[in-house]
Amino acid sequence: MAGNALVDHLVKHALRTDGPFILRSGATSDWYVDARQTTFDGVGASVVGEAILAVLDERVVAVGGMTMGADPIAIATAMTAAAAGRDLKSFSIRKEPKDHGTGGRLVGPVDPSMPVAVLEDTTTTGAAAVEAARYLLDEGFEIVQAIALVDRSDGKARDNFAELGISHVALVVPSDLGVDPS
C-alpha cells in the first residue's frame, strides 16, 4: 500500500536481516525493522509524513499513539499536513502517568472533541497501539482509524482493532520489504 519511497527508505536504512531478533511480542525472527532509523531521519520522516497523510481519513484532526514509536510519526505527519495547508495536531501517550506538571498520560494539544488516528511504527500483534486506543476510548476520544508503518502481524493487528470497531491500515507488509513474513 505504501509508496516506493517509504519502502525504499525502510529497506535501505531500517531493515535488518542479520537475526535472530526477539520481538516485543516475545517471538523470535530472522529479520527486524528498526523503523526509528527512518522515522528519526529528516528525509525518512518526510517520506513517513507523506505516506501517512496519503491514507489518513479526512475526519481526523489529531494523530499519535504510544510514546516512543508513534511520536516521530505523529510529528512528521502533522508537519507534512501543515505544509499542505491542513491543520493537524499530534499527541503522545505516556506509558505511565506523570506525577508533576500537568500530570497524566496524554501529551499534546488535543481533547476528546477531536477525532483521532492511532499510529504505530512496527507491529507484530498491535498490542501497543491497542493499548493507546483503549486509553483514548476510556478518555472519550473517537478513534477514526489506526495506521501502522510496518505490519508483520499477518492480520492480528487488524483483528485486534476490529474488536474495538476501529479500521486498521498497514502501509508496509513483509512482502513489500522482500522478507518472509514468519
KEVEXLO-156547 format. One record per residue (C-alpha): residue in one letter; x negated, z negated, y negated. Coordinates in pm, whole numbers, always signed. Each point is the difference from the previous one (the first is absolute). Example, Ala and Ser with C-alpha at 12.3 -4.5 7.8 and 13.67 -1.06 7.14 Angstrom:
KEVEXLO-156547
<resn->A; u->-1230; w->-780; v->+450>
<resn->S; u->-137; w->+66; v->-344>
***
This chain:
KEVEXLO-156547
<resn->M; u->+0; w->+0; v->+0>
<resn->A; u->-285; w->-75; v->-240>
<resn->G; u->-182; w->+267; v->-191>
<resn->N; u->-338; w->+122; v->+114>
<resn->A; u->-176; w->-188; v->-281>
<resn->L; u->+105; w->-340; v->+138>
<resn->V; u->-84; w->+88; v->+359>
<resn->D; u->-333; w->+153; v->-107>
<resn->H; u->-96; w->-309; v->-203>
<resn->L; u->+97; w->-237; v->+281>
<resn->V; u->-192; w->+199; v->+261>
<resn->K; u->-309; w->+29; v->-219>
<resn->H; u->-9; w->-358; v->-133>
<resn->A; u->+225; w->-233; v->+200>
<resn->L; u->+20; w->+114; v->+364>
<resn->R; u->-233; w->-175; v->+242>
<resn->T; u->-31; w->+118; v->+358>
<resn->D; u->-289; w->-224; v->+107>
<resn->G; u->+219; w->-274; v->+151>
<resn->P; u->+119; w->-199; v->+171>
<resn->F; u->+186; w->-172; v->-283>
<resn->I; u->+241; w->-293; v->+19>
<resn->L; u->+310; w->+75; v->-207>
<resn->R; u->+212; w->-250; v->-196>
<resn->S; u->+255; w->+21; v->+282>
<resn->G; u->-266; w->-122; v->+246>
<resn->A; u->-18; w->+339; v->+174>
<resn->T; u->-336; w->+170; v->+54>
<resn->S; u->-63; w->+360; v->-107>
<resn->D; u->-286; w->+249; v->+9>
<resn->W; u->+86; w->+106; v->-356>
<resn->Y; u->+82; w->-176; v->-324>
<resn->V; u->+110; w->+104; v->-348>
<resn->D; u->-156; w->-217; v->-269>
<resn->A; u->+249; w->+128; v->-259>
<resn->R; u->-163; w->-204; v->-276>
<resn->Q; u->-285; w->+253; v->+9>
<resn->T; u->+259; w->+240; v->-143>
<resn->T; u->+234; w->-230; v->-195>
<resn->F; u->-285; w->-170; v->-191>
<resn->D; u->-174; w->+328; v->-82>
<resn->G; u->+89; w->+170; v->-330>
<resn->V; u->+62; w->+343; v->+148>
<resn->G; u->+158; w->-151; v->+310>
<resn->A; u->+233; w->-220; v->-205>
<resn->S; u->+113; w->+302; v->-198>
<resn->V; u->+74; w->+190; v->+321>
<resn->V; u->+186; w->-304; v->+140>
<resn->G; u->+210; w->-37; v->-316>
<resn->E; u->+99; w->+366; v->+13>
<resn->A; u->+85; w->-16; v->+371>
<resn->I; u->+219; w->-309; v->-40>
<resn->L; u->+171; w->+138; v->-309>
<resn->A; u->+81; w->+321; v->+189>
<resn->V; u->+217; w->-191; v->+252>
<resn->L; u->+119; w->-286; v->-220>
<resn->D; u->+377; w->-22; v->-38>
<resn->E; u->+105; w->+61; v->-361>
<resn->R; u->+201; w->-326; v->-4>
<resn->V; u->-317; w->-208; v->+45>
<resn->V; u->-125; w->-169; v->-318>
<resn->A; u->-269; w->-223; v->+156>
<resn->V; u->-246; w->+30; v->+289>
<resn->G; u->-212; w->-255; v->+180>
<resn->G; u->-47; w->-210; v->+308>
<resn->M; u->-225; w->-258; v->+158>
<resn->T; u->-325; w->-67; v->-175>
<resn->M; u->-270; w->+145; v->+58>
<resn->G; u->+84; w->+323; v->+180>
<resn->A; u->+292; w->+103; v->-220>
<resn->D; u->-156; w->-98; v->-334>
<resn->P; u->-219; w->+306; v->-74>
<resn->I; u->+271; w->+233; v->+135>
<resn->A; u->+264; w->-151; v->-229>
<resn->I; u->-220; w->+15; v->-309>
<resn->A; u->-112; w->+358; v->+76>
<resn->T; u->+363; w->+105; v->+46>
<resn->A; u->+114; w->-167; v->-323>
<resn->M; u->-286; w->+162; v->-194>
<resn->T; u->+67; w->+342; v->+151>
<resn->A; u->+369; w->-38; v->-84>
<resn->A; u->-82; w->-99; v->-359>
<resn->A; u->-218; w->+309; v->-40>
<resn->A; u->+298; w->+207; v->+117>
<resn->G; u->+238; w->-172; v->-244>
<resn->R; u->+170; w->-233; v->+249>
<resn->D; u->+13; w->-373; v->-76>
<resn->L; u->-88; w->-175; v->+326>
<resn->K; u->-106; w->-363; v->+42>
<resn->S; u->-228; w->-140; v->+267>
<resn->F; u->+1; w->-341; v->+165>
<resn->S; u->-182; w->-205; v->+258>
<resn->I; u->+117; w->-264; v->+245>
<resn->R; u->-240; w->-283; v->+72>
<resn->K; u->-32; w->-128; v->+354>
<resn->E; u->+55; w->-355; v->-125>
<resn->P; u->+163; w->-133; v->-319>
<resn->K; u->-234; w->-101; v->-278>
<resn->D; u->+37; w->-359; v->-123>
<resn->H; u->-124; w->+57; v->-356>
<resn->G; u->+79; w->+236; v->-287>
<resn->T; u->+340; w->+156; v->+60>
<resn->G; u->-32; w->-74; v->+372>
<resn->G; u->+187; w->+186; v->+268>
<resn->R; u->-90; w->+297; v->+214>
<resn->L; u->+119; w->+295; v->-208>
<resn->V; u->-235; w->+139; v->-265>
<resn->G; u->+86; w->+277; v->-245>
<resn->P; u->+260; w->+109; v->-255>
<resn->V; u->+293; w->+15; v->+245>
<resn->D; u->+329; w->-174; v->+60>
<resn->P; u->+281; w->+32; v->+257>
<resn->S; u->+194; w->+244; v->-221>
<resn->M; u->-264; w->+266; v->+77>
<resn->P; u->+25; w->+220; v->+312>
<resn->V; u->-339; w->-6; v->+172>
<resn->A; u->-209; w->+170; v->+267>
<resn->V; u->-227; w->-198; v->+232>
<resn->L; u->-345; w->+152; v->+52>
<resn->E; u->-262; w->-48; v->+270>
<resn->D; u->-340; w->+156; v->+59>
<resn->T; u->-34; w->+22; v->+378>
<resn->T; u->+258; w->-126; v->+245>
<resn->T; u->-6; w->-66; v->+372>
<resn->T; u->+331; w->-188; v->+21>
<resn->G; u->+120; w->-26; v->-360>
<resn->A; u->-31; w->-379; v->+12>
<resn->A; u->-160; w->-52; v->-344>
<resn->A; u->+240; w->+237; v->-174>
<resn->V; u->+298; w->-147; v->+184>
<resn->E; u->-112; w->-347; v->-111>
<resn->A; u->-10; w->+129; v->-359>
<resn->A; u->+343; w->+158; v->+41>
<resn->R; u->+153; w->-319; v->+140>
<resn->Y; u->-140; w->-196; v->-292>
<resn->L; u->+142; w->+249; v->-250>
<resn->L; u->+338; w->+5; v->+172>
<resn->D; u->+8; w->-382; v->-8>
<resn->E; u->-70; w->+20; v->-374>
<resn->G; u->+293; w->+238; v->-51>
<resn->F; u->-184; w->+332; v->-39>
<resn->E; u->+143; w->+334; v->+113>
<resn->I; u->-261; w->+180; v->+208>
<resn->V; u->+55; w->+374; v->-13>
<resn->Q; u->-280; w->+99; v->+237>
<resn->A; u->-327; w->-100; v->+164>
<resn->I; u->-302; w->+231; v->-5>
<resn->A; u->-319; w->-21; v->+207>
<resn->L; u->-310; w->+203; v->-83>
<resn->V; u->-104; w->+8; v->+366>
<resn->D; u->+245; w->-84; v->+278>
<resn->R; u->-157; w->-47; v->+341>
<resn->S; u->+303; w->-193; v->+129>
<resn->D; u->+156; w->+283; v->+205>
<resn->G; u->+339; w->-76; v->-155>
<resn->K; u->-16; w->-382; v->+17>
<resn->A; u->-25; w->-43; v->-378>
<resn->R; u->+291; w->+241; v->-54>
<resn->D; u->+208; w->-194; v->+254>
<resn->N; u->-90; w->-337; v->-155>
<resn->F; u->+113; w->+123; v->-341>
<resn->A; u->+313; w->+160; v->+144>
<resn->E; u->+100; w->-347; v->+124>
<resn->L; u->-4; w->-106; v->-368>
<resn->G; u->+193; w->+310; v->-108>
<resn->I; u->-304; w->+147; v->-178>
<resn->S; u->-128; w->+355; v->+44>
<resn->H; u->-369; w->+33; v->+84>
<resn->V; u->-225; w->+288; v->-103>
<resn->A; u->-340; w->+60; v->+159>
<resn->L; u->-232; w->+222; v->-204>
<resn->V; u->-267; w->+42; v->+269>
<resn->V; u->+13; w->-43; v->+377>
<resn->P; u->-290; w->+3; v->+249>
<resn->S; u->+36; w->+370; v->+85>
<resn->D; u->-49; w->+83; v->-371>
<resn->L; u->-338; w->-175; v->+23>
<resn->G; u->-96; w->+173; v->+323>
<resn->V; u->-2; w->-318; v->+208>
<resn->D; u->+184; w->-114; v->+311>
<resn->P; u->+292; w->-224; v->-100>
<resn->S; u->-84; w->-268; v->+260>
***
